[in-house]
Amino acid sequence: MLSKYTRYFIYYILYVLIISLIFIPIVYYNNGSLLALGENIIVKMIKLFVYPLCILVFYQFVYLLFSQGKNSFDYFFNALFCLQIIIAVYLFFEVIFLKRETILASFLHSDNLKYYRVRLFTYEESWIGTVLTFFIFIPIFLVNYLEKSKKLKQRVYFISAFIFLYYTLFSESKGYLLLIIISVLPMTIKYMYNHNKLKKAFLIGSPILVLLIIFVLVILQKNIDEQFHSSITFGTRLTSYLSSIKIFVIHPFGVGWSGFIYYFPESIRDIINTSWVSTLNLQEIKSYLTTTKALSTKTEFFDNLMYGGIGFLIFFYQFFIKRYFFFSKFSNPNFFFVKVPLLFCILAGVIYITFYIKYEVWFLMAFLDVLQSQLNNKKLKDEGDYYS
């Protein structure tokens, strides 16, 4: 059982693999060696190939899991609701322990060092956004889609609202706050305004909503000002994005996983020598010129723009963007709770995270794959009943 999205993924992996094989002799000719930054490009190609291969296996497993079970969405909702409660409780106590020297549940993390930002069960805070939007919005969609009891719906609404507001108030993730401002809040306002039952509540609570927006903007502006003037992260990300675009312009079909470790550092050298980029803090990005460790733009979009070029842009549109268009066609307001995490994941992959280790992103995509199949089948059945 292969869905059309699974096929898109397989085609893209094969495409990048072919490009990678083509660039092995090209890099050898230009570099005079198969070693780039001390690492064999063939070995690096195999390492990078493992990530999408594992993702494909995971994606297909989740897709089959949901497709074969008649009550799979019910089981999924029950598990999701339990996890949602655990996350809400843990989040509450993690915020309390933020300013204390005591580390909350240090055994959950890779080290015993104090971390003064909210990161839940992830390695760092920047990874939380896609996790939380999944656990905030998908339970609301399912509790309505599965037509659960009114009492259970109220519980899910309350927990989701608590997680969203509580984390947003204490978040220091610039990527998360930016996406809240440009995607989640505008969509939420539109949803409430168009919903007859919520329109009155929206108008009454609009002053509180305005204050929340101002609060988020103030925090975001403060963080951006700090980042622009002194942060290593800003200089690293801007330089890496520009380097990725430069490679794409020169090699529009991509350089594959093999050519990436040769061309990306070369492109970085050219970018950091420009006058206006050289004024930024480039301490971290310069370390990319000596080792392949952590060599990445740190975003899904710009990494794959180098790997696959035009092939990736086609895949990105077919695999991600078209899904959003599909769910946007439905007038049922409940699909708002599907579109928000989907749009958040898409934009997060463009702005500040990679998807290679983001299990919740691929889980969401596989879940939406099955949901889309159900909706298409239901549409065909309804049309058949109509004509019969």
N, C-alpha and C positions, 0 to 999 in steps of 0.2 A: 504494500500500500504506500504509494508515493504521491503526495499532493503536488500541485503545480509549484508551490513555494519550495518544497524539498528539491524538486527538479531544478529550479532556478539556482538554488544553493550548490547543487552538484555541478551544474554547468559552470558556475563561477569558480569553484575550486579547481576544476579541470582547466579552465582558461588561465588562471594564475599559475598553475603548475606548468603549463606549456610555455608561458612567458618566462617563467623562472629557468626552465631548461634552455631556452633560446639565449638568455643573458649570461649563462655560465661561460661559454666561449667568448662572448663580447667583453665581459669583465676581465677574463684572463688576458685577452689581447690588449686592453687598455691599461691594465694594472701590472701585467707581466707575471702574475701569480694568482693562485686561487685563494690566497690569504688576503683578507681585508680586516684591518684593525686587529690583526693577530688571530682571526678565526677563519676557518675554511668556509667558503661561501656555500659549498654543497651541504656541509653539516648544518649550517645556519638555515638553509632552505628546508631541510628535513625537519628541523626544530619548529620553524614557523608553520610548516605544513601540518604538524600534529594538532595545533590549536583548532583550525576549522574542521579537521577530521573528527576530533572529539566532540565538537559542537554539533556536527551533523548527526553523529550517533545519539547524542543526548536529545536533540531536537526530534529525531525519528522515534526514539523511545517514548517521549512525552506524547507525540502525535498518536502513536499506536495505542498508548495507554488510555487516552481519552476517546479514541475512535471505536475501540472494541467493547468498552463497557457501557451498558445501557444506562446505568445510573452513575457514570463516572463523574459527571459534573456535581452530583449530590455529594459523593464522597470527597471530591475536591473542595467543595464549599465547607464541609464540616472540618476538614483539616486546616483550611485557610482561616476559618473563624477562630479555631483554637490557637493557631500561630499569631493571629492578630491580637488576641488577649495577652499572650506572652510578651509580644513586642511592646504593647502599651504599658504593661507593668514594668518591664525592664527599662523602657525609655524614661518613665517617671523617676525611677531610682537613679538612673545614670545621670540625669540632670542634677539631682540632689548631691551626688558625689563629685560633680565637676570641679568645684573649688576646694575640695578636700584633698589631702595628701593620700588618703586611703584609695586604693584602686578597686573598683567594683568588678568582681569576677575576672581577675587578671588571667586565670587559666584559659579563658576563651580566646586570648590574643597571643600573638607570636612572641611577645616579650613582656617583661614586668615593669616597663617604663610608664610613668604617668602620662596620660593623654588628656589634654584640657579641652577637648572638643567632643561633641556628641558623635559617636561612630557606631553605636549599637553593636552588632555582631560582625562588623566589617573591619578591614585593616585600617582604613582611614575615612574621614568624614565625606570626602568627595564621592565615595562609592555608595552612599546611603540613598541619594535621590531616587534612583530607579527602583530600589528595594521598597522604599516607603510608598511611592505612588502606586506600586503594584498592590501592596497590602492595604492601602487606603481606599482605592477606587474599585478594584476587581471584586472584593466582597460585597460592595453595594450593588454592583451590576448583577452578581449571581443571586443575591437574596431576592431581587426583583424578578430576574429572568426565570428562576425556579419557583417563583410564587410562594415563598415561605410565609410563615405567619406574621401578622402585624407586630407582635411582641418581639420576634427575632429581628425583624427589620429595624425596629427602634434601637435595639442593642447594637446592631452593626453600624447604624448611622452615628450613634453616640461615640463608639470606639474610634471610628474613622475620623470623625470631627476632632476628637481629642488628640489623636496622633498627629494629624495635620497641623492644628493650631499650636500644640505644645512644642513640636519639633521646629516649626517655622519661627517661633519666638526666640528659640535658643540656638538656631542654626548659624554657623559661620561659613558655610559652604557657599562660595560666590556663584558657582555654577547652578546650584539648586535655587538660590534666591533669584538669580537672573531668569531662570526658566519659570519660576512662579509668577514673576511680573509679566513676562512676555507671552506666556501660554496658558498656565493654569487659571490665574485670576480672570483674564479676559473671557475665557471659555466658561468659567463658573458664573460670571456676571450675566453673560448672554443666556446661559441655561436657566438661571433663576428668573430673569426678566421674561423669558418666553414661556415659563411654566406658570400656569394660572394659579395654582395653589401656593406657589412660592413667591409670586410677584409682590404680594402685599408684605410678606416677611422681608423681601429684598428692599423694598422702599423704606420700611421702618428701620431696618438694620443697616441701611446704606451709610450713615455716619460712622458706625463701627467699622464697616468695610473700608471706608476712606482712611480711617486712622490706621488700620492694619496695613494698607498699601503704603501709606506715608512711612510707617515704622520700618517696613521691609526695604523701601527705597533708601532711607537714611542709613540703615545697616549696610546695604549694598554699596552705596556711594562711598561710605567710609572705608569699606574693604577694598574697593576699586582704587581709591586714592592712594591707599597704602601700597597696593600691588604695583601701581604704575610708577611710583617714585622709587621704591626700594626693593620690591619683591623679586626673588630669583625666578619664581614661577611665571610671572608675566613675561619676562624676557625670554625664558625658555619656550613658552608656548607660542608666542608671536613669531619668534625666529623659526621654530619648527614648522609652523603653518606655512610661512612664506617659503621655506625650503621645499616643502611638499608641493606647493603650487608651481614652483620653479621646475621641479622634476617632471611634473605633469605636462607643463608647456613644452618641454624639450622632448619628453618621451610620452606622448599622449596615450599610448596603449599600455603603459605601465612598465616597470622594470622587474616585476616579480619579487619573490622572496630572496632570490640569489643576488640580484642587482641592487637591492635595497641597501645592504650594509656597505656597499661601495659608493653609490651615488648620493645617499642621504648625507653622510659626513662632508662630501665634496660640496654639496649644495649649501650646507650650513656654513662652511668656510666663506663662501661667496657672500652670503647674506650678512654675516656678522661684520664683514669688512665695509659694508655700506655705512655712510656717515650717521644717519639718523638712528639706525639699529644699534650702533656701537655705543650710544649713550645709555642704553639700558643695562640692567644687571645681567651679565651673560656668563656668570660663574658656572652655573650648572650646565648650560648648553655647550660650553667649551669642553666639558668632560666627555661629551659624546664624540669628540674627535679622537679619542684615545682608546675607547673600549666599546664593545657591542652590548655591554650590560645596560639594561634599561634604555636601549636605543629605540626611540619611538617618538611620535608626535604627541602621544598620550590621548589621542582621539581615534575613534573607529573610522571616521570619514577620511581624515587626512592620511592615516596610515595606509588604508586601502586605495586611496587615490594614487599613491606611489606604486603599490603592488599591482593594481589592475587597470588604472587609468580609465579610459572610456568604458571598458568592460565592467568596471566596478560601478560607474555611474548608471549604467543600464540595470545592473543587478540591484543597486540601491533603490532605484525607482520601482522596479518590479516587485521587490521583496518587502520594502517598507512603505514607500509613499502610496502605492496603489491600495494597500490595505486601509490606510487612513481614508482614502477616497471612498472605498467600499462601505465602511461603517458610517461615513458622513452622509450617505444616501438615505439612511433610515430616519424617519420622522419621529420614531419612538424616542422620547427623552432619555430612556434608560441607557441608550448607547453612548450617551455623554460620558458615562463611567468607564467605557472602553476606550474612547478616543483620547481622553486625558493621559492615561499612562502610556498609550501608544505614541502620542505626539511628544510627550516628555522624553521617552526613550530615544526617539528619532533625533530630537534636538540635542539631547545630552551626548549622543554619539558624534554629533557634528562639533559640539562646543568643548566638551571637557572629559569624556571618558572613552575607553575602549571596551569592546564587547567580548573580548576573548575569554575573560574569566567572570563575566557577568551572567551567571546561570539564570537569574530571574528574567533577564531580557529574552533569552532564547526560550525559556519556559512560557513567557507571555506570548511570544510569537507562535509557538506550537499550539497553545491554547486557542489563540485567535484563528489559527488555521482550521482547527476542528469546528470552532464556532461558525466560521464562514461557510464551511461545508454543510453544517446543519441548517443554516439560514437559506442557502441555495437549494437544498433538498426540500425544505419546507415550501419554498416559493414554487418549485416545480410541482410538488404535490397539490398545492392550492390551485395552480393553473390547470392541472389535470382534472381535479374535481370540478372546476368551473366548466370546462369544455365537455365533461362527461354528463 
